[in-house]
Amino acid sequence: MDRKQFTRLEDWLARSDRKPLILRGARQVGKSTLVRLFAERCRRPLAEVNLERHPDLAPAFARNDPAYLLNVLETLPGIGAIGPRGILFLDEIQSVPEAIPALRYLREDMGDLPVLAAGSLLDFALADHRLSMPVGRVAYLHMGPMTFSEFLNAVGAEQLASRIAAFEIERGLDPAIHRRLLELLRTYLFTGGMPEAVHTFARSRRFREVSEVHGSIIETYREDFPRYVGSRSLARILGVFNFAARSVGKKVKYVHVSREDQAAMVRADIESLCMARVLAKVVHSHSSGLPLQADTDPRTYKLLFMDVGLMNAVCGLDWAAIGSMGETRLVNEGAVAEQFIGQHLQDLLAGSPNRELTYWLREGRSANAEVDYVAAFGGRIVPIEVKAGASGSLKSLHQFVADKGASLAVRFDTGPPSVQTVRTTVRRAGTPTGVEYRLVSLPLYLVERLPAVLRTMPRERGPVEA
């Protein structure tokens, strides 16, 4: 596994003021595997305690006595002595909620001991206000599916991954490399970034076997539903799950999810799936200033699925469908490309205090305008469209520039990278308004280089009156 989280863990381990670190993410994104490989790489003994298997440890954690707790943990099979040269890993920590506030005392009394924790349904435990949360005494690392670059490294295409990492827009890319990256991108869109699916493809190169892994993961998620819907309808939350997979990128209207159930019930199911990190909201922001999340309308949102490969599997899109899809259709029809960009933007913003994704929507009587994503990079508000075709087809992007005074916009498609100056006219309050801005066009596979590319772009003036 080649993940940037290794670097973050190494930085965490080296800190003199190190706090217990909680890994947050959905099931099967590789949290436990990451910790095991990290301990092996650092050559540190790993004391791994899966609390799902040891619910009887709750009283030991509830005492908030670290010395007593370690004595108890050392009696577990396969644990042995736990010292500061090792790493204590509390997996599935949500199964023993008493372990979460106990992290505070581990830090205060045994600060030299590196402590990691993880849990697939951790957000449900964190939402329980009966817990005494160790606020300010723990750190978090957010994990999602493997990125496209990590996929390339995993399947033996390290040279292509290095080309992405070194990309500079002034130099461009060789056409042959561009074509090869597009081919592997299509493979990623089918396989997705779940570590087991990526590992299976890297080992076998068989799409059928990847599909079997997808089916197993999806069934695991469905089996989890009773754990967080309580007495609510399992059939309804399954319907919400399926609806979300086929409706990525569309404004959520509860009546479209279910005509039989009350909106409040559907909304509660969506919230549960978001807490489980199976789904994520992309909320409408008026985008009038930073942070974007301070200017949102929480009632207006669309959804992202957790992984593009799983999304396609739920929708029944097999390799034959994705492999035969033309490039323009791949970008402009359905939600495949928008999902791909969305989950990579989530990865880029994972370490940011304002990591929730936003988009822009203007609904009018005669015409609507919608920009797929709006993100902040380097103190600059950047509208992002996922669309193939000429710049003249980017009417919503033009409207955003006119309304918000943006000087820079980004478009992801399958064409080669480029930068152009767009000059056009839009109507604002019935008055023609001229807009001029820089449009950065990047192939989908370069989304991970977006922050670096934007740093090279000069800040320019926004709209001008026609």
N, C-alpha and C positions, 0 to 999 in steps of 0.2 A: 504494500500500500504506500503510495507516494502522495502525501497530503501536506498542505501548508500548515495544518494544525500541529505537525511535529515541531515546526519552528516556534510556534506559540507556546507549546508545552516546554520546550527547552528554555525559552525566555522566562516562563513562570518558575521553572525549577531553579534558575540562577538568581532569582530575586532574593535579597536579604529580608524583605518585608513580605515574604510569600504568604498568601492566604489559601485556605482550602479552595480547590477549584472544582466547580460543578459543570459537567458536560451536559448540555441540553440539546435534545434533538429527538426526532421520531424513532420508532423502532427500526432496527436493521440499517441505520446509516453508518455503523461501524464504530460506535463509541467504545465498546469493550475491547474490540480488536485494536483500536488505536492505542489504548492504554497499555495493552500487553506488548505490542510492538515497541512502544516508547520505552517501557521499562527494560526490554531486551536491548534496545539500542543504547540506552544509558548504562547498561550493565548494573542495574539495581534490582535487588530482590523485590518481588511484587507480592504483597499480601492482599489477595483478592477475595472479598467477601460478598457473595451474592445474597442480598438481604431477602430476596424473594424466597430463597430456600431456608432462611433462618428468621422467621417472624418472631420466634421465641426470644430474640435478642432485644426486643423492645424495652424491657425493664433495665437492662444494662446501659442502654443509651439514655434512658430517662433519668438516670442518676446524675448525669452531667459530671461525671468523675472520670477523666481520661485515663488515669493510671489503672483504675478498676476495669474500665472498658477494655484496655489493651490486654490485661490479664485474661479476660474472658475470651477475647478474639483469638488469643494465642493457643487456646485449647481446642479450637476448631480443626478438623482434619485438613492437613496440607498447608496450614498457615505458618507455623513455626514462630520464631522470635521476630518481633516488629521493632526495628530500630531506625534511627534517623538516616542511615544509609540506604534504607529500603523505601518503598512507596506503599501506603495504605490506600486501597481502592475499594470503595463502598459502592457496589453495583446494584441497580434496581432499588435505589435509596427510598423511593416513594412507598415501597412495601413496608418500611418501618419508619413512619413519619417522625418518630422521636429522634431519629438519627440526624435530621436536618438541623434543629437547633443545637444539637450536640457538637456540630462542626465548630461553633464559636469557642467552646471550651478546649477542643483539640488545638485550636490555633493559640489560645491564650496560655495554656499550660504546656503544650508540646509543639511549639512553633518550629522546631527543627525537623519535625516529621512531615514529609510531603504527603498531603492527603488529597486524593481525587475522589469524586463521586459522580454517578451518572444514573439516569433513570428515564425509561421510555415514556412514562406518564407522569413525569415529575411536576409538570405544570398544575396538575390536579391537586397534588399535595401542597404545592406552594400557594394555591388559591384558598387553602383552608386557613381561615383567620384564627383558628384556635392554636395554630403553631406560633411559637415564639421565634420569629425569624432572626437569623444572625446578620442583620442589616449592617453592611459595611465591613463585615468580617469574613465574607466569602467573595470569590470572583467567579465569573461565568465564561464558558467557551461554547459558542453556538455552532452546531454541526448540522450539515445537510448532506445531500447526495454528493458524490464525487463530481468534480467539474470536468469539462471537456479536456483540459490539459492533463488532469490526473488520469483520465481515461486513456489518453494517448500514451502516457508513460506506462500504464498498466498493460497495454496490449502490444508493447514493443515498438512504439512509434516515438521514441524519445527525441529523435532529431527534429521531428515536426513540432513536438511540444517546445523544444528549445527555440524554434523559429518564432513561435507565438510569443514566448517570453522576451525575445529580443526585438520584436517588431517595432519599427519606427515608421510613422506614416510618410515621412519625407522620402524614405527609401522604397516603400512599396513592397510587393511580394512577387516572386517569379511566378508566371502563369501556371507552370507545372505543379508547383507547391500549392498554389491556390486550388487547383483542381483536386489534388490528392486530399487536401484538408476538407474540401466539400464532400468527398466520398466518405471519409471517416466520420464527418459530422452526421451524415445520414445514418451511419451505423450507430452512432451515439444516440440519435433521436429515437431509434428503436430500442437499444439496450438500456439507455438511461444511466444514471449514476449510482444506483444502489450497489454497494460493494460486492454482494454475492452475485448479482447479475453480471457485473463487469468481470469478476474473477472467472465466472463460467464461460463468458465469451473469450477471454484471453486464453483459457485452457483448451477449449474445444472448437472455437470458431463456428459453433452450430447455433443458428437462430432458434431452432426448436427447443434446445436445452435452455436457452435464455428465457423463452416463453414459459417453460415449466417453472423456472425460478420466479418469474413475475407472478404466476398463479399462486405459488406458495406464499409469497410475501403478501399479496392481496388477501389471501385467506387468513393470514395472521392478523392483519388489521381488522378484518371483519369479526374475528374471534374476540378481539379486544372491545368491541362495541358495548357488550353488557357491563364492562368494568366502569364505564363512565357515563352511560345513559340511565343507569338505575332502572326505575320502573317505566321509563318512557319507551315508546314503541321502537323495537329493533327494526321492524320493516320500514319505518319512516326514516331512521338515520341511514339505513342502507340505501334508501332512495335518494337521500341528500348526497351521500357518497358518490353514487353513480351520476347524479345530476352535475355535481361539481366537475367530474372528470370530462364530461362532454360540453361543459359551459365555461371553460376557462376563457377569460378575456371579455365576458359579457356581464353587463350590469345585472346584479342579482335582484330579481323580483320574486318574492316568496310564492306568489300565485303560480309562477312557472315551475316551482319546485314541487308543490302539491296543491291541488285544488280542494282536497278534503280536509287538510289540517290547518289549524290556526297559525297565523304568521308568527306568533310568539313561540310556538313549539318548533317550527322550522328554524327560526333564528337561534333557539337554544341548541339545536342539533348542529348547526353550523359552528357555533361558538365552541361546542365540545370537540368537533373535529379540528378546529384551529388550535385549541389547547393541546390536543394530541399531536399537533404539528403535521397532520395529514394534509390539511389545507392551510392556506394563508390568505388574508385579505389584502387587496390592493385598494386603498381608500381614496375617494375623490378629494383632492386638495385644490383650493382656489389658487394656490401657487403665487400668492402676492408677496411672499417674503420667506425668510428662513427663521426657524426650521419649518419645513413643509408640513410636518405633522401637527403644527400648532394652528393650521389654517384648513382643517379638514371638515368634511361633512360625514360623520360616521354612519349615517343612514344610506349613503350612496357608495357602493363598493362592488368590486368584482372579485373573483376567486382565482387563486393559483393552486394547482395540485402540487404535491410534494416532489414529484419526479416525473419527467417527461416520458420515460419508459413505462412506468406504472400507469400513467394517464392513458397512453396509447393502448396498453393491455386491457384496461377497464373498458375502453371504447371499442375494443375488438379490432384495432388496427394492427395487422401482422406485418411481417417484413415485406411480403408481396405488395401490400398497399403502400407502405412508406417508400420502398425501393423503387416503385414505378411512378411515384408522384413527381411531376415536373417541378423545376426549381421555383418558378413563379407561383404555382399553386401551393407549394410547400410553405411559402412565406405568407401568401395572401389569403389562403383558404384554411379554415379550421383554426386550431389554437396551438399547433405544434411549435411553431417558431416563437410565438409570444410566450409560451410556457418555458421554452429553453432560455430565452433572454431573462424572463422573470426569475427563474431559480438561480441564474448566475448573478443577477443584480443582488439577490438576497445574500449570496456568498460574499460579494464585494462589500456589502454594507454590514456584514455580520458583527464586526467589531465596533460599529458606530453606535453612539447613544440613541440616535434616531434611525433605526434600521428598518422600520416598517415602510413598505413600498407604497407609493402614491401614484395616482394618475390624474389627468385633467379632463373634465367634461363640461361642456356648455350646451345646455338643451334649450332650443328655441322653437318657436311655433312653426317656422318653415324649414329650418335646417339645424342639425346638431353638429358639434365639433368635439372630437375626442382624441386625445394624445395617449398612447398606450401606457407610457410611464413618464413620471417626472421625478428626477433624482437630483441630489445636491452633491457636487464634487468640487472641492477646493473653494468653497464659499460661493459657488455659482450654481444657479438653478438651470438644469439642463433638461429640456423636453426630449423624449426618445420615442421614435416610431419604429415599428417592425413592419416594413412594407417594401415590396419590390415594385420597380417601375420608375418612370422619370420623376424629377423633382416637382413637376407640375401637378402630380397626383397627390401631393402632400398638403391638401387644403386645410386640414385641421392643424397641422404644424404651422402653416402660414398664419392661421388665425391666432394661435397661441403667441407667436412672436409679436403680432400686432397688439394683442391685448396686454401682454405682460412685459413688453420691451426687451425680450431676450435677444441676444446677439449671436447665439450659437445654438445649434440643434444637432441631434444625432439620428441617423437612420440606419437600421440593420437590415441587410438583405443578403443575397448570394453573389453580388457583384464584387469586383475588386475594390480595395480601399481607395478613397478619394476625398478631396476637400474642394468644395466649390462655393462661390458666392451666389446666393439666390436673391433675385430681385423680382418682386411681384406686387400685385395690388389686391387688397381685401377690403371688405366693407365693415366699418365700425359705426354703429348707430346710424346706418344709412349713408355714411360718408366714405368715399373711396380713400383708402389709406395705403401708402406705399410702404413696403417692408423690404429690408435688406439684411441678410444674416448669412453667417457661414454655416454650411451644412456638411457635417462630417459623415460620410457613408462608409460603413464597415461591414465586411462579411460577418455573418453570425458567429463564426468560430473565433473572432477576435474580441468578444465581449469582455474577456478577462483583462484585456489591455486597455479598456476604456479609460480608467483614471489616468494612466500614463499618457495616452493620446491627448486627453483634454488638457493636461498640464502644458502641452506644447502650443496650445491655441491661444492667440492674443485676445485680450478683452476688447470688444469693439462696441460702437454705438448701436442702439436698437432701432425701432421703427422711425420713419420720417414721414411727414405729411406729403401726400401726393399733390 
